[in-house]
Amino acid sequence: MSLEKPTAIQTLCLSMDLIRSTETALRLSTNLADRLSLALVAQLRPHLISLGLENILVKFTGDGWLLLSEEQAHAAPLCCLAMILSNRFQVEVSGMSGIALEKIPALRLALCWARDIPIVLPNGSRDYLGDSVRLSVRASQFCRDNEILIDHTVCDWIYHDFVTESVEVRDRYEEFPDAKVEQMRTLYRLCELKTEAALEADAPIYYVNTLEILGQSSQANALAERISGGLQSSAESPMADKRILIERFNRLLESHVEFDAAQNILRDMYEAELPPQLETYNALISKAPRITDRHKWLQKMKQEGIAPDIRTFNLLIESAEDVPTTQRWLNRMRREGVKPDSRLLNTLLVHATNYSTAKRWFDWTMKEGARPDDTSFDLLIQKAETVKAGMIWIEKLIQEGLQPDTMTFLRLFANRLEGISGEELLTWYLSLSVHPPEPMYRVIAEFRKAGCWDDALRICLDYPYAQAAQKVFRSRPDESLDYFKRIVDADPTHANGTYALANAHLALGEETEAIPLLQRALTLATPGHRREEIAQTLAKITPTAESTEKPQIPLKSGEEPE
């Protein structure tokens, strides 16, 4: 079969790596570790949107993120994103997760530009193969806490707008002895936006957002008003394209400017004789600090003959103080003939004070033609309160053509495990097309906390290597050993039972009892990861000199030796 070689391109890659993330995760309880993982996902997306980067490729590595783009114009906004993450990541993740600030890992951040080949994966998603990821990851190994390093090409692109300092890589070999050396000799530390560049009238609007997020509100508002003045001057030209100017004014109004600055921008728009549009009023409603201000702009909008759309009502409902206010806006929306969308559904689910209200609003929006998305199902799973109720939403999610992931199941198993046995839960879980092992560790922990030892041990039977399982074995040593012994006595060829019994002995420090069980488990295991894992464990604990070599995995009938 011949392979058609795609055209190579140059790609930007921002590597964001959590320093000592494994060490941090091991110090946290299961619940806090889950909350940290969820906060990592939630913290990034709003910043991508504010910088116009929502469509770039984002990959979670387990210890951070890789963000890739083939657009040269994304170099500056990626630098802005790196600065935001460097300054705000720990504070924001702490606030979202409820974990103490000092327990949130610092970051290493590196942005490099290199040759890649664009590819399409079997599942239809896009990716890149080549040098950009490797170079950015290796550059990040020389980063100090929350430091941003960029390569010379990126530096050449952005040096007019950002302050940078050169870093000799060889000077950091002693500080980072484990870092892999690449062909790069000099990197550049990204320090800050240049004040003079940030306050130019033709500065990109995402600079306004960057300054505001970094806490430089006065500079952000000053820049926005200077850009607005520049747009007003441009409108005086007889060659001005008013449609483009209105779009730029609206994007400026949608940026992270304060309400007073937004009203000044609107004044410039009027003086430029550019009529406000639906998007203009939606931006003003989104920034209005009081209910009366929101009502005022809605009335002004109606007076101008502009009908509110679903985004208008989304903004009004998102700022509603209580369920009765939400219901009043919904009634008005119906009168206006505006249909709900997935964003409104998600807003309603956030506002729902209980599961029955959430389900009622879900049923109504579905009847009106809205379609749920991943966030909708995540919210419904959280509102469900019990795992058994949440399982229904997992099944509906799959019916909608969506796929649950590890985070989805972690949300599910954060609910109460009542009215369902370990056997019933595990049977259902393994019947799904996607069933990552990590969420089951939480199930073990939750059954243990509830004192449901038989249910916990049933899950441990399939996941005996998990830290959560080890805690069960140490908490109930006799009960754990008896549980697995009964299974093995009834069926000496029970592979999971044999392996679980061996792990229980290991957790209790009984290596002598564990070794023959591991040897038997090795012969019972099918080829794959479990078999290799057992062999590695035996190699570590078998006391004889001969067995310090890697154990030979017995061949099953019909297998060929390697």
N, C-alpha and C positions, 0 to 999 in steps of 0.2 A: 504494500500500500504506500503510495507516494504522499508526502506531506507538503502542502503549499506553505511556503515560508512567508509570514506576514512581514510588513515593512517595519523596521526598527524605528523607534522614536526616542526622544529625550523626555524623561519623566522626573517630576519633583516628588520627593518622598520625605514627609515629616515623621520622624520616629519619636514617639512619646512613651517612655519607659518608666515604670514605677520602681524606685530604688528600694531594694530589700523587701519586695512585695511578698515573697514567700514567707519570710521571717515575720512580717506583720500579720499575715493571714493566720499563721499558726498560733499567734498570741491572742487572737480574737475568738470569741465563742462562735458557734455555728450561725446564730442569729445575726451577730454583728458582721461576720464575714459576708453573709448574704446581703445585708444592707449596704455594705461597702461596694459589692459587685453591682448592685442595682444603681447606686449613686454614680458609679463610673459611667454607666450608660446614659443616665439622665443629664449629667453635667455637661457633656460635650455638645449635644445637638443644638441647644439654643445659640451657642457661640458660632457654630457652623452657619446657621441661618443668618445671624446678624452680620456675618462677613461675606455672604454670598457663596459659601462653600458647601451648601447642602447636597450638591450632586456629585461631589468628588467621591472616589472610592475610599471607604473606611473599613479597616480590618482590625478586629480585636485579637491580640496575641496571647492573652492570658495574663500578661504583665503590663499591658498598656495598649497603645493604638499605633497603627500605621495608616497614614493618610497619603494617598497618591493622586497626582493629577498630571496630565500631559499639557496643560495650559500654562504657558509662560506667565500670563497675566495673574496667575494664582500665587506667584512667588511672594508678593507683598502681603496679600491677605493671610497666607500661611505664616508669614513672619508675625503678623498681628495676632493670629491665633496662638502661636508659640508664646508670645509675650503675655497674653491673657492667661494661658495655662500656667506659666511660670509664676505669675503673681496671684492668681485666684483659685487654682485647683484645690489646694489643701483646705482653704477657708470654705469654699463652696461645697466640697464633698463632705466636710465635717458637718456643715449645716444641713445637708440633705440626708445624711445617714445617722446623725445624732452621735457619731463617734468623736471622741475628744480630738482636738486639732493636732496634738502632739503624736497621735497614733496614725495619722494619715501620712502615707509615704510621700517623700519629695519626688520630683521628676528629673529625668534626663531628657533633653529635647535636642534633636539634631535635624537639620533640613539640608538635603543634598539633591543634586541634579545629575542624572546619569542615563546611560543607554538602556532601554528595555524593549521587549517585544510584547505588544498587546495580545492577549489571548481571551478566548471564551471558554469557561469551564463547562464540564458536562451538565451542570444544573442550569446553564444559561447565563450565569453571572460573569462579569468581566474581571480581568486581573492583568497583572504585568509580570513578566519574567525577565530577569536581567540583573543590573547592577545597582539600581537606585536604593532598593531596600537594604542590600548588603552594606553599601557605603554609609547610609544614614545610621543604621544600627551600630556599625563599628565606630563611627564618629561619636555617637552618643556615649560610648564606653569611656570617653575622655571627659565627660561632663561632670562638673561638681553639682551639688544639690541645686535644683531649679535653674540650672544654667542652660542657655541656648547656644548651640554651636551651628554654624552654617559653613558650607564649602565656598571656594573662591568664586564659582560661577554664580551662585545665589547672591553672594556679596556684591559682585559686579552689577547685578540687576537692581539691587535695592539700596545701594550706598547713598544715593541722593536723598532718600527719605528716612534712613535709619542710622543711628550711631552704632558703629562696630569697632571692635578691637581685635588685632591679630593674636592668635594663640599658636605657639610653636608646639607641635605635637610631641616632639622628642623631649621637651621639658616636662612632660607629664608621664613619661614612661615609669618613673619610680613611684609616682602617686597612684598609678593604675597599672600594676604589673601584669594583671590578667587580660588587659585589653589587647585585641588583635590588631596588629599594625597593618595598615593599608598603604596604598601609594601616596595618600595625602600627607604632606609635610606641614602645611599650615592650614589651620581652621580659623574661623572668626567668631568672636563672641558677639551675639546680638544684644545690644544694651537697651535702646529706647528709640522711640520716634523722634526725629529732629523737629524741634518746636517750630522752626521757620517753615519747614515743609508741611507740617500738619495744619498750619493756619493759612495756607494759600487758598485763594478762592476756587481754584480748580482741583483741590485735593479730593481724593475719592471719598464717598460718603461713609465707607466702612471705617475710615479713620475717626469719624465722629463716634461711631459705636465703640471702637477700641479705646479711645480716650475716656468715654463715659464708664465703660466696664472697669477700667484701671483706676477709677476714682477721681479722674481729672474732669469733673463736671463743668467747671467754668470754661476750661479750654474747649471741651466738646461743644458747648453751647455757642461759644465765640466762633468756632470753626463753622458750625452750622449756619449761623447768621451771615458769616462772610461768604459762604457758598451761595446762600440765598441772594445776597446782594449782587453777586456775580451773575446769577441767573436772571435777575431783574434787569441788569445792564444788557445782557445778551438779548433780552426780549425787545430792546429798542432798535435793534438792527432790522432793516427792511427784509433781510434774507433769513431772519430767524424762523426756525421750524417750531411753531407753537406747540404742536403735539409732543415733540421731544422735550421741550422745556416744561410742560405740564407734568410729564412722566418723571422728570428729574426733581421737580418740586415735591411731587407726591412721595418719591423715594426718600427725599430729605425729611419730610414730615414723619415718615415711618421709622426713621432712625432713632437712636437713643437720645433724643433731645427732651428737655423738660417742657412742661405745658406752656410756660410763658414764652420760651423760645419758639415753640411751635406756632403760637399766635402771632409772633413777629414775622415768621416765615409766611404765614397766611396773608398778612398785611402786604408784604412784598409781592406776593402773587397777585393780589387785587390791584396794586399799583402798576404791575406789569400788564394789566388788562388780560390776565389769564384766568378764565373762569374755573372755580373749584369743581372737582368731579366727585363721583361717589367715593373713590379712593381717598380723596382729600378729607372728606368728612369722617370716613372710617378711621383715618389716622388721628384726627382730633378727638374723636370719641374714645379711642384707645388710650389717650394720654390725659383725658379729663379727670381731675382728682376727686370730683364730687358728683353725686347723682344729679344735682341741678345742672351742672355743666354738661353732662352727657345728654340730659333732656334738651338743653338749649341747642346743642349741635344737631340733634335729631330733628327738632322743630325747624331749624334753619335749613336743613337739608330738604325737608318736605316743602318749605316755602319756595325753594329753588326748583321745585318740580323733580327732584331726584328721589327715586324710590329706594328704600333701604333693601339690602340684599342679605344673604345668609351670613356674610362676614359681619355686617352691622349687628345682627342679633347675637351672633357668637360673642362679640365684644361686650354687648350689654348684659348678656346672661353670665359671662365669665366674671363680671364685676358685681353681680347680684349678691346682696348681703345674706339672703336667707331663701328658703324654699318658696314661701309665698311670693316674693319678688320675682324669683325665677319663673314661677307659674304665670304671673302677670305678663312677663315678656313673651312667654310661649303663646299665650292667648292672643297677644297683639300680632305676633308672627303669623299665626293662623289667619287672622283677619287680613293681613297683608298678602296672603297667598304665597308665603315663602316656605319652601320645603327644607327640612333638616338635612344635614350632612353628617359625616363621621366625626368632624370636629365638634359639632354641637352635641352629638351623642356622648362623646367623651367628656365634654364639659358637664353635661347633666349627670353623668355617672360620678364625676368628682363631687358634685354638689349633693348627691343623694346621701341622706343621713342613715339609711338602712338598706338592706338587701331587697326588700319588697318594693321600695321606691325605685331603686336602680333597675329592677326587672321590669317594672311598669313603664319606665321611660324608654328602656330598650325596646319593649314590644311596640310602643307607639312610634318610635323613629323607624323601626323596620316596616311597620304598616305604611308609613309615609314615603318609603322608598330609599331611606338611608342604608348604607352598607357599613358594617362594622370593620374595623381594622385591628391590627395586633394590639394597639393600645386599648381599644374597647374591651377586648377579651381579657387583657391583663387587669383592667379595672373591675370587670365583673367577677373575675376569679378572686380578687382581693375582697370585694364586697360580700362574697358568698358565705364567709364566716366558717363554713365547715368544708373539709376536703371533699366529702361526698357530693355536696352541692357544686363545688368548683369543678369536679370531674365532668359534669355535664357541659360546662363551657369549653373545656379542652376538646371535647368531642365535636361541639359546634364549630370551634375554631378550625378544626381539621376539615369539616364539611364545607367550610367557606374557601377551602383551597390554601389555607395558611398552615404554617408549620410551627408547632411549639418548640421552644429551645430550653436550654438549662434554666434561664431566668424565669421563663413561664412556669416551669415546674416548681422552682423555688418559691414563687409566689403562691402556688397552689398549696404546697405543703407547709406554708406559714399559717394556714388555717387550722381549725381544731380537728383532730383525728378522732371524731366520735361517730359511732354507728357504723364503723367499718373495721374489719379485721386486717391483720398484716397479710394473710393469705389472699383475701379478696382484693386488697389494694395492689399487691404485687402482680397478681394475675392480670388485672386490668392494665397496669403500667407496661408490662412486658408485651401485651397484645398490641400496643401502639407501634406505629412505624418508626417513631423516634422515641428513645427512652435512655437518655444519658445516665450514667451511674451516679453522678454527684448529688442529684436531688434525693436519691434514696438514703444518702448519708444523713440528710436532715430528718427523713422519716424515722430512721433508727433513733436519732437523738430525741425526737418528739415522743415516740413511744416510751423511751427510757424515762424521760421527765414525767410522763403520765403514770409511770409504774406498770405499764402494760408489757411485762417482760416476755411473755410468750409471743406477742406480736413483734416486739423488737427482735427477738431471736429468729423469728421466721424470716425477717428481712436480712438479718446477719448471715443466715444460711447461704444467701446468694452474694452477699457483699462482706465476707468476713475480714477482708484486708483493710477496711475503712477504719479511720481513727475513731469514728463514732461506735463502731462495733467493738473495738478494743476496750472502750469505756464500759460497754455492757458486760463484757467478759470479766473485767476487773471488779465491777460492781456486784455481779452475781456469779462468782466463779463456779460454785457447785451446780447451780441451776443451768449454767451455760454448758458445762461439760456433760451433764446428764441429758440435756436436750439433744445434743449432737450424737452422743453415744447411742441413744435409742434409735436414731435414724440409721447409724452405721451398723448397729447390731441387727436391725431388721433387714438391711440391704448392704452387705459389705462392698458392693460395687457402686455405691452412691457417691459420685465424684464430689459434689458440693458438700455433702455431709462430712466426708473424709477431710477435705481441705479446711472446712470450718472448724472441725475438731482440732486439727493441727494448729490453726491460728489461735484458738482459745488457749491451748497449752502454751504457745509462744507468748501470748499476752500476759500469762501468769508466770512467765519465767521458767517454764518447764520444757526446756529444749530437748532433753533426753526422750520425753514422751512424744514430742512433736516430730522428731526426725523420722521414725518408721511410718508415721501417718503421712508425712510429706512425700516420702518415697512411694507409698502406695498411691497417693493423690497424683503423683507424676505419671504413674502407669495408667491411671484412669482418665487423665485429662486429654481432651482432644487437642490436636495441633493448633497452636495459636498463642495469644498473649498470656493466657492463664498458665499454660504449660511452661513457657519461658520464665514466668514469674516464680513458679515453684522451683524450677531448676536453680535460679539465682539465689533464692532463699536458702536452699539446701547447701549451695556452695559457700554461703556465709557462715552457716552454723554447724556444719558437719565437722566433728573434731579431728578425724583422722587425716594424716598427711595426704593420703591418696585423694581424699574427697575434697581437698582444697582446689583441685582442678574442677573445671565445669563438669557437672554430672552429665553422663550420656543419657539423653532422653530415649527411653525404650521405643522401639518401632512397633506400631500396631500392625495387625494383619493387613497385608496388601500395600504397606508403605515401602517406598524405596529409600535406601540410605542416601544421604546427601553426598 
